[in-house]
Amino acid sequence: MKLLKSLEELLYELVSWLLFYPITMWRSVVSPLIMMRYADAELADRLSLPIRLGSPSHQKVLSPDAWSCAQVGSST
């Protein structure tokens, strides 16, 4: 079982280095404005949750762990 897990991790690392990183770099070089818009949209998604939770109706301060759990649960 450990051998399968190690093989799975190795395969993931190989695919990420040989496929995902070069594609991301290519997209960044070819169309940087689109990539910046994409990054802004992703960051806005993550930042909007704490802002909503910080509204007056939610007086309890949540830790970053609670934000990630809340974000996972709110996939609407």
N, C-alpha and C positions, 0 to 999 in steps of 0.2 A: 504494500500500500504506500509506503514511503517513497518507493521508486516511482510510482505513478504520480505522486504529488510533486516530486522533484522534476519529473519530466514535464508536467504541466507548467510549473514555474519557469523552466527553461524555455519552453515553447512561447510562453507569454512574453518573456524578455526578448527573445529573438524577433517575434512579430512586432513588438513595440519599437525596437531599434531599427529594424529593417524596413518596416512599413509605415507605422504611425508617425514617427518623428520626421522622416523625409517628406511625407505628404504635408505635414503641418508646416515645415520649413518652406516647401515649395509654394504653398498657398500664401504664406506670409510675405515671400519675396515677390510673387506675381501680383497679388492683390492685397496690399497692406491695409487699405481703407476698409475693405470688407472684413478683414480679420479684426481690425480695431472695433468696428461696429459689433461684431460677434462677441468680442471680449466685454465690451460695455454692456451688452444685453445680458450676458451671463452674470456679470457683477451686479447689475441692477436687480436681477432675480434674487441673488443672495442677500443683497443689502435691503431689499424691500421688506423682508420678514421681520428683522429686528425693529425696523421703523414702525411697522404695524403693531408689533407687540409692545412697543414703547408708548402707545397711545394712552390717554388718560383712563380709558376703561380697563386697561391692564396695568395695574400698579406694581405687580410683582416683577422683579428684575430676573431675567432668565440668563443662565450661563450659556456660553457658546455650544456646549454639549446639548442643551435643551433646544437651541436653535436648529441644530442639525437633525435632531429627532423630530422636531416639529415640521421641518422642511420635508423630510422623508414622508411623513404622514399626510402632508398637504399637496398631493400630486394631482390637483384638479386644474 
